[in-house]
Amino acid sequence: MTEPKAPAEFPGGRALFRLDPDVAHLNHGSFGAVPVPVQQAHAALQAEVHHDPDVFFIGVPERIAAARARVATHLATETEGIGFIANATEGANLALDALALADGDEILVTDHGYGTVVAAAARRAPLTTVALDPYLPDEDAVRETVLAALTPRTKVAVLDHISSPTARLLAGPALLADLAARGVTTIVDGAHAPGMLADPLAGGADFWFGNLHKWGYAPSGSAVFAVAERHRSRIRALVPSWEDQHGFPRSVENRATADYTGWLAAPEGLDLLDRLDAAAVRAHNAALAAHGADLLAEIPGLTPLPHTEGLAMRALRLPPGIAETQDSARALRERIAAELRVRVLIWPWPGGGGIRVCGQIYNRPEEYERLAAALPDYLKGA
């Protein structure tokens, strides 16, 4: 079998991070990693808070608005259409709270949805859960499966933009348009979209939220919530604040004496991505993830899952009997981390779980080779 060709190392990529060099960090999609220039900008903002808290907190709403405008430019959207939030789960709750659901209305979710987002939907209305076969061949097959599950009671669809475990695009523009034509309100979990997709808001969802700290190089706890204009007047902060009278987005951004410095530093991450050449970063990361997946696919019993081209994550199914539950998936992940010093996502699935690898500019081909060489022994003992 021909050895998969490894992409060249991204120039200067490793030097931009302070990650433990003895660990292969192949799980960027779970928590992200903050580049050194963004860490420095963040630290300077924190020092500013400690230097004169009165000045900082009195002026922080205007500074948040300025940072939001910079992020809006990167996302090719209007400043008043997005607001800073802490994470995708907060975005899901804000969107669901804005809906006027009646008795008998249902919310459609998929079995690929993120746990806390699905749980938030379950608190508001009965769920219709669409089972999406991980082997569905393409975006059209996903769209047809979702549309076939609609009923007259379906009022809302909560969908992943890019699925976390299976690393593929689900809520594409065609599906969102079809749902809108059927009168279904769309809530899109874009946790992985900013920085990974060139135009993450292109689909025109009613509500969309995405993390900046994953692929956008922002500090942890940095995310954005985008709301179509017709819904903005119904957005209410989960906790009332002194900015409520301004409405969205300022009403959801004010947290009294919270730490706002991550949000203020978030544009620095997107600026850095542009300076590195965002298209080149995306292409490199996608090629590196593909290389890793190709190496793992040579292991007997591992099956590559259909993927969306251009994404910096790839997933494969593990053999039957391995990682079928949360506990067994966690045990395998932690054993690989502790003994092999490799970080990957192991996700549970009936009939055999899966493994996801990511590509980022700090990664090197030999890190995936290290995982591929050792993984068969770990699967034997799983």
NORVEN-V182781 format. One record per residue. N is the residue number from 1. RES is the residue in one small letter. PHI is phi as a letter, one per 30 degrees, with the letter a starting at -180 (999 if undefined). Layout:
N/RES/PHI
N/RES/PHI
This chain:
1/m/999
2/t/d
3/e/d
4/p/e
5/k/d
6/a/d
7/p/d
8/a/d
9/e/d
10/f/d
11/p/e
12/g/i
13/g/d
14/r/d
15/a/d
16/l/d
17/f/b
18/r/c
19/l/d
20/d/e
21/p/d
22/d/d
23/v/c
24/a/d
25/h/c
26/l/c
27/n/b
28/h/e
29/g/d
30/s/d
31/f/b
32/g/i
33/a/a
34/v/c
35/p/d
36/v/e
37/p/e
38/v/d
39/q/e
40/q/d
41/a/d
42/h/d
43/a/d
44/a/d
45/l/d
46/q/d
47/a/d
48/e/d
49/v/e
50/h/d
51/h/d
52/d/a
53/p/e
54/d/e
55/v/d
56/f/d
57/f/d
58/i/d
59/g/c
60/v/d
61/p/e
62/e/d
63/r/d
64/i/d
65/a/d
66/a/d
67/a/d
68/r/d
69/a/d
70/r/d
71/v/d
72/a/e
73/t/d
74/h/d
75/l/c
76/a/h
77/t/b
78/e/d
79/t/e
80/e/d
81/g/c
82/i/b
83/g/b
84/f/d
85/i/b
86/a/d
87/n/a
88/a/d
89/t/d
90/e/d
91/g/e
92/a/d
93/n/d
94/l/d
95/a/d
96/l/d
97/d/d
98/a/d
99/l/d
100/a/c
101/l/c
102/a/c
103/d/e
104/g/j
105/d/d
106/e/b
107/i/c
108/l/c
109/v/b
110/t/b
111/d/d
112/h/c
113/g/d
114/y/d
115/g/e
116/t/d
117/v/d
118/v/d
119/a/d
120/a/d
121/a/d
122/a/d
123/r/d
124/r/c
125/a/a
126/p/e
127/l/c
128/t/c
129/t/c
130/v/d
131/a/d
132/l/c
133/d/e
134/p/e
135/y/c
136/l/e
137/p/d
138/d/a
139/e/d
140/d/d
141/a/d
142/v/d
143/r/e
144/e/d
145/t/d
146/v/d
147/l/d
148/a/d
149/a/d
150/l/d
151/t/b
152/p/d
153/r/c
154/t/d
155/k/c
156/v/b
157/a/b
158/v/c
159/l/b
160/d/d
161/h/d
162/i/b
163/s/d
164/s/d
165/p/d
166/t/c
167/a/h
168/r/b
169/l/d
170/l/c
171/a/d
172/g/d
173/p/e
174/a/d
175/l/d
176/l/d
177/a/d
178/d/d
179/l/d
180/a/d
181/a/d
182/r/c
183/g/i
184/v/c
185/t/d
186/t/c
187/i/b
188/v/c
189/d/d
190/g/c
191/a/e
192/h/c
193/a/d
194/p/d
195/g/j
196/m/d
197/l/c
198/a/d
199/d/b
200/p/d
201/l/c
202/a/d
203/g/d
204/g/i
205/a/d
206/d/d
207/f/b
208/w/b
209/f/b
210/g/b
211/n/d
212/l/c
213/h/d
214/k/d
215/w/c
216/g/c
217/y/i
218/a/d
219/p/d
220/s/e
221/g/i
222/s/c
223/a/b
224/v/b
225/f/b
226/a/c
227/v/b
228/a/d
229/e/e
230/r/d
231/h/c
232/r/d
233/s/d
234/r/c
235/i/d
236/r/b
237/a/e
238/l/d
239/v/b
240/p/e
241/s/b
242/w/d
243/e/c
244/d/e
245/q/d
246/h/d
247/g/i
248/f/d
249/p/c
250/r/d
251/s/d
252/v/d
253/e/c
254/n/d
255/r/b
256/a/h
257/t/c
258/a/d
259/d/d
260/y/c
261/t/d
262/g/d
263/w/d
264/l/d
265/a/d
266/a/e
267/p/d
268/e/d
269/g/d
270/l/d
271/d/d
272/l/d
273/l/e
274/d/d
275/r/d
276/l/d
277/d/i
278/a/e
279/a/d
280/a/d
281/v/d
282/r/d
283/a/d
284/h/d
285/n/d
286/a/d
287/a/d
288/l/d
289/a/d
290/a/d
291/h/d
292/g/d
293/a/d
294/d/d
295/l/d
296/l/d
297/a/d
298/e/d
299/i/d
300/p/e
301/g/j
302/l/c
303/t/b
304/p/d
305/l/c
306/p/e
307/h/b
308/t/c
309/e/e
310/g/j
311/l/c
312/a/c
313/m/b
314/r/b
315/a/b
316/l/b
317/r/d
318/l/d
319/p/d
320/p/e
321/g/j
322/i/c
323/a/h
324/e/d
325/t/b
326/q/e
327/d/d
328/s/d
329/a/d
330/r/d
331/a/d
332/l/d
333/r/e
334/e/d
335/r/d
336/i/d
337/a/d
338/a/d
339/e/c
340/l/c
341/r/i
342/v/b
343/r/c
344/v/b
345/l/c
346/i/c
347/w/c
348/p/d
349/w/a
350/p/e
351/g/i
352/g/k
353/g/d
354/g/b
355/i/b
356/r/b
357/v/c
358/c/c
359/g/c
360/q/b
361/i/d
362/y/d
363/n/d
364/r/b
365/p/e
366/e/d
367/e/d
368/y/d
369/e/d
370/r/d
371/l/d
372/a/d
373/a/d
374/a/c
375/l/e
376/p/e
377/d/d
378/y/d
379/l/d
380/k/d
381/g/c
382/a/d
